[in-house]
Amino acid sequence: MIGRMIPLAAMVLGVVAGATSWGRAQASNDIVIGHYGSLTGTTATFGISADEGIRLAVDEINKKGGVLGRKIRLVTEDTQSKPEEAVNAVQKLINQDKVVALLGEIASSRSLAAAPIAQRAKIPMLSPASTNPKVTKVGNYIFRACFIDPFQGPVMADFAMKSEKGPKAKKIAVFYDVKNDYSIGLREVFIERVKANGGEIVADESFGEGDVDFRAQLNKIKGTNPEAIWIPGYYSEVALIARQARELGITVPLLGGDGWDDKNLAKISGGGINNCYFSNHYSAQDPSPAVQNFISTYKEKYDGKLPDAMAILGYDSMLLMADAIARAGSTEGPAIRAALAKTEGFAGAAGKITIDKDRNAQKPLVILKVVATRNGDSFDQKFEYVETINP
């Protein structure tokens, strides 16, 4: 019996192996694109939203016949919201999955960690939303599909001090994440602009990503009597800061950047984020057909969920990468890189994208006002459109 079973087992294994090889052969014609993002961890909504937007774009591209007559196959790796895991994810995507291009990361710190690997491998990398200017300076294979902090920070300083729609503040406190490249960069350009505008930075306090108690720093800030507080951080900490600031009797407006964008901002802050402002990549209130069509198809695919900025940027990034591959007429890294660098007036859902000489996207930003309303023991929110600022 045993003697007869061995050949049978071998035969079964041979069939399985053959099927696996055949499956790989069938899949080998696909164009494999990697996405690395924070599907878990402190900023999980960033990666999840981006991945959903990317997958929606892949569906649409493949339904239209793919690119260069081939289907797109997306492979997503979780960074767990950690720079070291971003490195591991990109190494796997390049070395094992043999991707021809990369999308990611949302967070600048994680993009900065992984970008050198893509650069060395000559694999084009397009970040949907890393706004720190250092990201694309890693090398000529690194691109982004969003505006950068040297634009975002000064715009918010001007809004805080000069806009009729803003708080008209002259004395401003800064509370930033010392562990976060995104936050550090935004702090610097914001302070520079405030001083250029004749304003005063009355406090400059810091916290670290993952902190949950900010009362000591907030008490120091309170003692300086600011007229507004600039918090260039991620939603995970910003919501808790807003809650604790209000508990301590700080009532002035809080202002921030695109890292605030999260559906639970008002809920986690206990309504403390009400009447505060942040810059972002798009407004769901934008009446343009491109925006509204995207929102409609996204809601249809994801059970009625309203897309955030990371979703629409993920979507546009995938479309832009596919467009570059089509224009390159090739899946070779250098050819894709060259095509991305020549992008001009690409019509994305969140607006037209032109890639400049530094591989950054020239795009406008919107300023949004957070409106929190009580709903029983919790809070609902909406992001009201305030204005659009062009580069």
N, C-alpha and C positions, 0 to 999 in steps of 0.2 A: 504493500500500500504506500509506504513512504517513498519507495523508489519511483512509483508512478506519479505521486503527487508533486515531486520536485519539477519534472518537466512541465506539468500543468501550471504550477505556480510561475515557473519561468516564462511560460507562454503568456499567462495573464499579465505578468509584469511587462513583457515585451509589447503586448497590445496597449497597455496603459502608457508605456514610454513612447510608443509610436504615436498614440493619440496626443500625448503632450507635445511631442516634437511637431506633429502636424498642426496643432493649435498654435504653437509658437510661429510656425512657418506662415500660417494664415494671418497671424497678428503682425508679422514682421513688416507687412506692407503699410501698416498704420504709421502715422506721424506721431511719435510719442513726445508729449510735452509734460513737464513736471511742474507741480505747484507745491511749494512749501509754505505752510501757514499754521497759525496757532489754533488748532482745533480743540485744544484743552489748555488749561492754565489760566493765568490772570487776565489775559485779553482774548479769551476764546471766541468772543463774538466777532472779532476782527477776521480771524482765519475762516470761521464758518461762513460768514457773509461773503467774503471774497470767493471762497470755493463754490458757493451756490451761484454767484454771478458768473464765474468761469464756466461751470457746468451748463448753465443755461446757454451761454454762447457756444459751447461745444455742440450741444444738441442742435442749435440753429445752423451751425456751419455744416455739420454732418448731414442734416436733412437736405441741404442744398448741394450735396455731392462731395463735401470735404474740400481739401486743398490739394492742388496738383493731381486731382483724380484719386486722392487717398483720404481715408478717414483720419480724424484726430482722435488719439487715445490719451486721456488725461490720467496721470498718476499723481496722487496727492500724498504728501508726507506731513505728519504733525510735528511742529516744532515745540509743542508743549509750552509755548510762550517763553522759551529759553534760548539765548544765543548759542550755547553749546549744542543744543539739539538741532538748531538751524544748520549748523555745520554738518552734523551727522546726516540730516535729511538730504542736503544737497550732495554730499558725497555718495549716498545711496542712489539718488536719482541719476547722477551722472555715470557712476561706475557700474551699477547693476541694471538699472532700468534703461540706460542708454538714451536718455532724453536728448532731443535736438535743441531744446530751448527751455528756459525756466521762467515761471511767474512767481513772484514773491520777493521779499516778505512784505507785510504791511508795516511792521514796526522797524524803524530805522536801525536800532541796535542789532536786530537779528539779520537785517539785510547786510549791514556792515560786517558781521561775523562771517556770513556765507559768500559774499560777493567775490572775495579773493580766489575761492575755489573755482567758481564759474569763469573768472577771468583767466586763470591758469589753463583751464581746460578749453578755452575759446568756445564756451557755450553762452549764447546771448541770454541775458537775464533782464527781465522787465518787472520792476516793482510797481504794483498798482498804486501804492500810497505812502512810500517812505519819503518823507519831506526833508530830511536832513541833507544839506548840500554835499556832505562828505561821501554819500552813497555812490553817486555816479563818478566821483573822483577816483574810485578804486581802479577803474580802467575802462578801456574803450568798448568792452562788451557789456557794460552795465548801464541800463536805461531806467527811466521812470515814466509813468503815465499821469503824473500829478504835478501840481505846483510845488515850489520849494519854500522852506522856512524864511529865507531872506525876503520873500514876498509876503508870506503869511503874517509874520511877526510885526513888521512895520505897519501893515494895513490895520491890524488890530490895535496898535498903539495910536494910530491916527483916529480910529473909530472911538477909542476910549476918551481921547482928549478933544477932538475937533468936531466930530459928527453931531449934527442936530438930533440924530436918532440914538446917540450914545449917552453915556453918563456925564460927559464934559468934565472929566477928572483931571486934576493937575498933580495931586499927591497919590501915587500908586504904589502898592506893595506887590512884591513878587514872591511866589511860593512855587518852587520847581522841584523836579525829581532829579536828584544828583546822580542816580544810577542809570539815567536814560539819555542817550545821545539826542533823541528827538527833543526832549524837554530842555536839555542844556543849550542846544542850538537856538531854540525859540526864546529862551531867557535872554541870551546875549543880544540878538537882533532887536528884541522888544525894548530892552533897556536903552540901547543905543538910540533908538528912535524917540523914546520918551524924553531923553536928555536933549536931543536935537530940537524937539518941539518946545523946549523950555520947561518941561515938567520935572518932578522930583520923585525919585525912588526912595520911599520912606522906610522900606524894609525889604530885605532880600534873604528869605528863609528857604530851607531845603528839607526834603523828605526822601525816602527811598522806596522804590517800587515794592509793593507787598506790605508796606506799613499800614496799620489800621488805627493808630492813635496819633492825632495831629494837634492835640490841644495845647501842648507847650509852645509850639511854633505859632499857633493861631493867637494865643494870648499875647505873645510878643508883637505880632502884627497889629492886634487890636490896640495896643498901647501907642502905636504911631499915628492913629487916626487917619487911615487912608480913605480916599474917596472911591477907590476901586481896587480889586485884587486880581492880578494876572496869574493864572494857574495853568501853565502849559504842560499838562500831564495827560494820562489816560483815564478813561471813564471810571475804571476800577477804584482808583484813589480819589479822583475828583468828586465823585458822589459822596463819599464818606467825609471828605473835607468840607463840602457844602453843608452837610448835616451838622457837623460839629461846629462849624463857624456860626451857624444860626443859633445853636444851643448856647454858644458863648456870647450871644448878643451882637454879633457882627452882622450888620444889615446891608452893607454896601454891595453893589453889583460885582459878581465874579465874571471874569473873562478868560477865554481859552481858545485852543486851536482845534483841529479836526480830530484829535484824539478823544474828544468828548463824546463823539457820536455813538450812542448806545440807546436801545429801546427802554432800558430800565433806569436811566439816569435820574428821573424824578422820583421813582419809587424807592431806590436805594438811598437817595438824599433826603427822604422824608419830606419832599417838597421844597427843600432848602435851595434847590437850583432854580427856582422860579424867578423869572425876569432877569436871567443872566444870559450872556452872549458868547457865541463861539463862531469861528470861521469853519467853513466846510466846502466840500467839493461839488455839492449839488443840493437843490431844494426839491422836495417832493411836490411843492406847490408850483414849480415851474410848469407853465402851460405848454411848453414846446412839445410837438408830436413825438420827438425822439425820447424825451423823458417819460411822457405819459404812456407811450407804447411799451417801454421797458418795464415800467411799474406794473402795467396790466399783465404782461407775459410772466413776470416774476411772481406776481400774486397767484396767477393760475397754476404755476408749477409748484409753489411752496405754500399751499393752503392759506392763501389770503394774506400772507405776511407782507408788510410794507418794507421795501428794501431800504437799507441804509446806504451811506456813501461808499462803504467798503464793497458792497454788493455791486453797485454800478461801476465802480472802478475796476473790480475784478472782471466784470463783463466786458468793459471796454478794452482792458489789457489783453484778454484772449482774442478779441476781434482784431486788435492791432497786430498782435503777433501773427495771427493767421494771414492777415493782409501782407505783412512783411515777407512771410514765406512765399506767398503767391507772387509778389513782386520780384523776389529773389529768383524764383523758378528753381529753387533748390532747398534741400534741408541741411546743407553744410553750414556750420557755424559762421565762418567769415562772410558768406553770402547773405545770411539772415541779418547779421550785424550791419552790413553795409546798407541793406534795405531799410532797416529800422532807423538808421542815422539820416536817411533821406526822407523820412515821413514829414509830409506837409499837408495840413488841412484835412487830416483824417477825420471823418464824421463819426464820432463816438456818441453814445447815448447821453453822456454828460457834457457834450460839447466837442468842438473841433480840437484836434491835437496836432501840434507842430513840434517836432523834436529839434531843439536848438543845438549849437555846436558842442555844448557840454552834456548832451544826451538827456536834457531835462525837457519836460512838456511845458509849452507856453499855453497856460489856461487861466481863465478867470476864477475867482473864488466867490462864494456867497457868505454873507453874515446872517446867522440865524439867532432868533431869540427863543429861549426855552420857556414855555408856558406850562406850569404844573397845576393841575386841578385835583382836588381831593375826590376820591372815589371810595367811600366807606373808610376802611382802615388803611387804604393805600392811596397812591397818586397816579393819575394818568398824565400823559405829556403830549405836547405837540411842539414841533420846531417851526416857528413862524418866520417866514422870509422877511428880512430887513432890507438888504440891498446887495447888488453885485458889484464887485470891483475887478476891473480888467488890469492885466499886467502892463 
